[in-house]
Amino acid sequence: MSAPALPDYVALPSLFVRLRRATGDGWRDYVDHPFVAGLAAGTLPEPAFRHYLQQDWLFLLHFARAYALAGYKAGDLAELRDASAKLAAILRETDLHVTFCARWGLDEAALEALPEAPATLAYTRFVLETGLRGDLLDLYVALAPCTVGYGEIGAQLLAGPRPAPNPYREWIEAYGGADYQAVARDHVTMLDRLWQRRAGGARFDDLARIFAEATRLEAAFWQMGLEAE
């Protein structure tokens, strides 16, 4: 059976696609990680998913701050609106985590009190530091493996085989569904806009390094979940 087709924002020419391609095997290590395969098959041990999801809730709080920083770094109304929309999407995303975690007796206060794992600290601080040090394009490139990568993973899993029962189907439908796919597609579009307005060809290598490091840290985040189990 052939693999499901990639979503259009990954298949069409764009800065994101160039960065994704330049990352080479690092991208495949992320989107095809054993953690992702376990989500697709419904075989991921629950303790691994639980640890990942709790850390991802903390992770999202920092990503909300990153999009708030993006609003500060915005150069015009279109960029400000995009940052605001992404911040709102992140806050909606946290609701899914709270819904899952409520099944294990954890509410928002309990989640917020959790200690951050090293993988959470490493990735979120890398993104925030990149945004503080650089401009809006640097920040959006650092965010892209998460924002767009989850869209690619969600679309692939949603279009793939459907083992029943799958306790992670709700997660797959959230990231493969139309609402999140629109978030991922908008991020790709904004990357191209920022590239045209703020960059030249000589800057690509620096952006590729940011993208590759963020991708490596994303794969390490999946690995954190597996190692917790």
Secondary structure, 3 states (H helix, E strand, C coil): CCCCCCCHHHHCCCHHHHHHHHHCHHHHHHHCCHHHHHHHHCCCCHHHHHHHHHHHHHHHHHHHHHHHHHHHHCCCHHHHHHHHHHHHHHHHHHHHHHHHHHCCCCCHHHHHCCCCCHHHHHHHHHHHHHHHHCCHHHHHHHHHHHHHHHHHHHHHHHHCCCCCCCCCHHHHHHHHCHHHHHHHHHHHHHHHHHHHHHCCHHHHHHHHHHHHHHHHHHHHHHHHHHHHC
